[in-house]
Amino acid sequence: MLKSKHTEEPQIEVKPIHQPRSTEKKEETQVVYLYDFEASAGLRALFDNNRQNIIDTIKIPNLPKCDGAIHIVGDSMYPLLKSGDIILYKQMPLDINNLLYGEMYLLSYDIDGDDYIVVKYIRKSEKGEPFVTLGSENPAHAPRDIDFRRITALALVKASVRINCMI
């Protein structure tokens, strides 16, 4: 069917699916390194020696400034993030005053000599400072209060990538 040259296209309103809390400077083009996290000796070691264990690069237009990317494992952030998804992160200083409560973080913390590496929301704890609550998207995972001073590495999750193969 041929359209008449005089017919106007209908106006479609486009609404964003997520409204960020603040505007952030976007990088027109940047290369983000994808790290083999399983080959590293932990999150702190990855941050301190960020030239090792690079397995690939990611280039996404208009992405906020990121320091690196890793594949995640686990279902605590399901359905928002699934095991195998890639998260892109920005390292943050270990200062409770710099936290953006309610945001998603990649973090490492130590409890009784065991190192836990998780992707969680960080919220204010009812226990007060220096405690924070680590929350999950998946309701099967209960929130956990930890002393912020036990966090050994911290990064703000800036973006995620999911690969859906149809074959």
C-alpha positions as a Python dict, from the first residue, in 0.01 Angstrom:
ca = {
    (1, 'M'): (0, 0, 0),
    (2, 'L'): (139, 339, -97),
    (3, 'K'): (124, 629, 142),
    (4, 'S'): (13, 967, 27),
    (5, 'K'): (286, 1229, 48),
    (6, 'H'): (44, 1455, 231),
    (7, 'T'): (-27, 1214, 519),
    (8, 'E'): (132, 1308, 849),
    (9, 'E'): (302, 1050, 1068),
    (10, 'P'): (129, 1003, 1404),
    (11, 'Q'): (307, 1164, 1697),
    (12, 'I'): (437, 908, 1944),
    (13, 'E'): (535, 1006, 2296),
    (14, 'V'): (846, 832, 2421),
    (15, 'K'): (879, 796, 2798),
    (16, 'P'): (1197, 688, 2975),
    (17, 'I'): (1177, 357, 3161),
    (18, 'H'): (1411, 477, 3435),
    (19, 'Q'): (1453, 827, 3569),
    (20, 'P'): (1801, 871, 3721),
    (21, 'R'): (1826, 1065, 4045),
    (22, 'S'): (2085, 1297, 3900),
    (23, 'T'): (2224, 1373, 3562),
    (24, 'E'): (2567, 1231, 3502),
    (25, 'K'): (2826, 1320, 3244),
    (26, 'K'): (2828, 1056, 2973),
    (27, 'E'): (3140, 952, 2788),
    (28, 'E'): (3084, 969, 2412),
    (29, 'T'): (3323, 682, 2351),
    (30, 'Q'): (3518, 485, 2607),
    (31, 'V'): (3667, 140, 2622),
    (32, 'V'): (3581, -57, 2937),
    (33, 'Y'): (3790, -361, 3021),
    (34, 'L'): (3610, -687, 3095),
    (35, 'Y'): (3801, -876, 3364),
    (36, 'D'): (3823, -1248, 3436),
    (37, 'F'): (3710, -1211, 3793),
    (38, 'E'): (3744, -1582, 3872),
    (39, 'A'): (4119, -1560, 3797),
    (40, 'S'): (4172, -1268, 4035),
    (41, 'A'): (4246, -1295, 4405),
    (42, 'G'): (3943, -1091, 4506),
    (43, 'L'): (3786, -755, 4440),
    (44, 'R'): (4052, -549, 4619),
    (45, 'A'): (4326, -728, 4419),
    (46, 'L'): (4135, -661, 4096),
    (47, 'F'): (4104, -290, 4177),
    (48, 'D'): (4471, -262, 4283),
    (49, 'N'): (4609, -447, 3980),
    (50, 'N'): (4364, -360, 3705),
    (51, 'R'): (4593, -447, 3413),
    (52, 'Q'): (4584, -822, 3477),
    (53, 'N'): (4312, -1069, 3386),
    (54, 'I'): (4166, -858, 3102),
    (55, 'I'): (3969, -1090, 2875),
    (56, 'D'): (3798, -841, 2644),
    (57, 'T'): (3678, -485, 2602),
    (58, 'I'): (3331, -333, 2594),
    (59, 'K'): (3239, -20, 2405),
    (60, 'I'): (2890, 125, 2456),
    (61, 'P'): (2800, 476, 2335),
    (62, 'N'): (2698, 741, 2590),
    (63, 'L'): (2793, 527, 2889),
    (64, 'P'): (2871, 692, 3224),
    (65, 'K'): (3240, 676, 3319),
    (66, 'C'): (3327, 319, 3423),
    (67, 'D'): (3646, 161, 3557),
    (68, 'G'): (3579, -199, 3455),
    (69, 'A'): (3333, -482, 3399),
    (70, 'I'): (3290, -837, 3526),
    (71, 'H'): (3053, -1129, 3476),
    (72, 'I'): (2835, -1188, 3781),
    (73, 'V'): (2742, -1518, 3941),
    (74, 'G'): (2437, -1586, 4157),
    (75, 'D'): (2070, -1500, 4175),
    (76, 'S'): (2046, -1244, 4457),
    (77, 'M'): (1963, -964, 4211),
    (78, 'Y'): (1731, -1174, 3993),
    (79, 'P'): (1525, -1079, 3785),
    (80, 'L'): (1711, -749, 3737),
    (81, 'L'): (2046, -925, 3698),
    (82, 'K'): (2099, -1290, 3612),
    (83, 'S'): (2402, -1511, 3656),
    (84, 'G'): (2626, -1452, 3354),
    (85, 'D'): (2524, -1089, 3304),
    (86, 'I'): (2800, -830, 3280),
    (87, 'I'): (2806, -535, 3517),
    (88, 'L'): (3007, -220, 3453),
    (89, 'Y'): (3129, -43, 3764),
    (90, 'K'): (3298, 271, 3896),
    (91, 'Q'): (3530, 228, 4193),
    (92, 'M'): (3434, 426, 4502),
    (93, 'P'): (3637, 535, 4806),
    (94, 'L'): (3574, 342, 5127),
    (95, 'D'): (3399, 631, 5300),
    (96, 'I'): (3047, 595, 5438),
    (97, 'N'): (2988, 965, 5367),
    (98, 'N'): (3028, 904, 4992),
    (99, 'L'): (2761, 633, 4974),
    (100, 'L'): (2458, 685, 4755),
    (101, 'Y'): (2202, 497, 4962),
    (102, 'G'): (1960, 287, 4761),
    (103, 'E'): (2204, 236, 4472),
    (104, 'M'): (2349, -94, 4356),
    (105, 'Y'): (2709, -173, 4445),
    (106, 'L'): (2970, -438, 4378),
    (107, 'L'): (3145, -488, 4709),
    (108, 'S'): (3371, -712, 4906),
    (109, 'Y'): (3346, -750, 5283),
    (110, 'D'): (3516, -959, 5549),
    (111, 'I'): (3332, -1151, 5821),
    (112, 'D'): (3543, -1368, 6056),
    (113, 'G'): (3822, -1399, 5800),
    (114, 'D'): (3592, -1500, 5513),
    (115, 'D'): (3577, -1268, 5213),
    (116, 'Y'): (3233, -1220, 5054),
    (117, 'I'): (3196, -1058, 4712),
    (118, 'V'): (2841, -951, 4630),
    (119, 'V'): (2626, -724, 4416),
    (120, 'K'): (2371, -560, 4648),
    (121, 'Y'): (2175, -245, 4715),
    (122, 'I'): (2324, -49, 5005),
    (123, 'R'): (2066, 111, 5232),
    (124, 'K'): (2079, 289, 5566),
    (125, 'S'): (2061, 44, 5854),
    (126, 'E'): (1815, 74, 6139),
    (127, 'K'): (2115, 4, 6366),
    (128, 'G'): (2261, 342, 6265),
    (129, 'E'): (2613, 421, 6150),
    (130, 'P'): (2855, 256, 6094),
    (131, 'F'): (2613, -20, 5989),
    (132, 'V'): (2459, -48, 5642),
    (133, 'T'): (2196, -287, 5510),
    (134, 'L'): (2280, -500, 5207),
    (135, 'G'): (1961, -572, 5013),
    (136, 'S'): (1877, -796, 4719),
    (137, 'E'): (1631, -770, 4433),
    (138, 'N'): (1537, -1136, 4482),
    (139, 'P'): (1294, -1167, 4778),
    (140, 'A'): (1438, -1513, 4858),
    (141, 'H'): (1753, -1338, 4986),
    (142, 'A'): (1707, -1162, 5320),
    (143, 'P'): (1867, -822, 5385),
    (144, 'R'): (2182, -823, 5597),
    (145, 'D'): (2324, -554, 5823),
    (146, 'I'): (2703, -525, 5824),
    (147, 'D'): (2951, -284, 5976),
    (148, 'F'): (3066, -56, 5694),
    (149, 'R'): (3423, -81, 5827),
    (150, 'R'): (3424, -448, 5721),
    (151, 'I'): (3391, -350, 5353),
    (152, 'T'): (3728, -394, 5181),
    (153, 'A'): (3639, -283, 4825),
    (154, 'L'): (3348, -86, 4684),
    (155, 'A'): (3223, 2, 4336),
    (156, 'L'): (2901, 162, 4213),
    (157, 'V'): (2724, -43, 3944),
    (158, 'K'): (2674, 191, 3647),
    (159, 'A'): (2532, -41, 3380),
    (160, 'S'): (2459, -403, 3298),
    (161, 'V'): (2469, -608, 2980),
    (162, 'R'): (2267, -923, 2917),
    (163, 'I'): (2335, -1146, 2619),
    (164, 'N'): (2037, -1343, 2494),
    (165, 'C'): (2131, -1610, 2242),
    (166, 'M'): (1853, -1733, 2018),
    (167, 'I'): (2040, -2032, 1878),
}
